[in-house]
Amino acid sequence: MQLTLIAGARPNFIKIAPIIHAIQKAKDEGKDINYRLIHTGQHYDQKMSQTFFDELNIPKPDLNLGCGGGTQAEQTAAIMLAFEKELLANPTDLVLVVGDVTSTMACSIVAKKQHTKVAHVEAGIRSFDITMPEEINRMVTDSITDYFFTTSEHANENLIKSGVNEDNIFFVGNVMIDTLLKNMPRFSKPAFFEEHNLKEKKYFVLTMHRPANVDETEKLKAMMQEIIDNSQDLPIIFPIHPRTAKIFKDLVITADNLKIVDPLGYLEFNYLVQHSFAVITDSGGITEETTVMGVPCLTLRDNTERPETITMGTNELVGTNPEHIKPYMDKLFAGEWKMSGEIPLWDGKAAERIVNTVLNL
Ligand code: UDP
C-alpha cells in the first residue's frame, strides 16, 4: 500500500506526525505500507513550519511544493497545479489529507480528478458557518472523500446526514490528541516564563488569527481592550500568528500586562497552556487541547465545529461581540468554570487505528 500524505499548515503538522510514526511502526513490523510526504508550503516560515518538524520528529518531506502566500484562490490554484505534477510523476494508492486548510481541499480535488482514492482525517466536523474558509474546505473535501476518519459522534452524524455510507466512516479518535498525550512529558518552559515573572495558574494565554476577529481593526481593538480590562492585571501572553501580526502593527494597543511574543514551538506553547489560568482563543485545535488538559478555554467565535469541547470539555463559546467577554471572565475569576470529562477515543491511539484501517482497506 502506497500512501501520499499531505501537510501544509501548522495544525496539519501536529496531526500528521502521529500518522507518520504509526506508518513507520507498521513498516518496521513488516507490513506492506509506504508513504511519500508532501509539504505544500502553505506555512513556510521557521516558526510556523520547520519548528514542528524538528520538535515532533517529522521526517523531511519528500517534496515541498512551495505554495505559500497569495489569496485563497491563488493558493488553491498554485497547490493544485503543483500537486497534479507530483501525483502524475508519483502515482499512489491513497492520498491522505488532514484537517481543513486550503491544502486539504486542493490536494483532495487533484487526487480525485486523477481517480486516486482520498482519505480525510478529521472528516465530518462542521461549524455550519459558510463564511469560514475552513468550512468550505471541509465541505468540499468531504464531498469527494472515499474514507472518512472521524474524531467524534457529531462528525459521524454530520456525514451520515449528508448521505455518506456508514461503511466508509471510521470513528478513530483524535490525532491531535495523540500528539498532545505523547509529548506532554516533553513540554518545556519558555525562557520568558521567569523573565515575565509568570506564576503557575496566574496568567492567560491568548491566540487569535481568524479573519472574523482580526480583519476588522476596530473590532480587534475593542476585543483586546475588553480582555485587558477584565484580566485583573494577570499577565496575558499572546503568541501572535503572522496573519494577526500584520494587522496588529498598525494598532496601538498597549497594557503593562499584555506580553506579545512570536509564535511558539509546540512544546513551549503547550507548557504555557497547561500551566495557565485560562486560554482565550479563536483556534479550533486549541479547544481540544485545553479540554484534555483541563484548562478553562474561552472561545472568541460564534460557533464551533467541535461541540464536544463544550458539552464534555472546558470550552465555552464567548462569541465575537466584545461586550460578551466580561461576563465570561467574571465567571472565570469567580471560580465557576466547568471541569472536563473524558472524550470517547481521545486516548492517544487514533493514528494507530487509522493505519490499521488503511492496511485492511
Ligand atoms: N500552537 C503552537 N504554537 C503557538 C500557537 C499554537 O504550537 O504559538 C499549536 C497548538 O498547540 C495547536 C495548533 O498549533 O496544536 C493550533 O493551530 P492553529 O491555531 O493555527 O490552527 P486551528 O486549530 O485554528 O486550525
Residues whose N, C-alpha, C, O or C-beta is under 5 A from the ligand:
A	BS01	UDP	R10 P11 I14 P239 P263 L264 G265 Y266 F269 D282 S283 G284 G285 I286
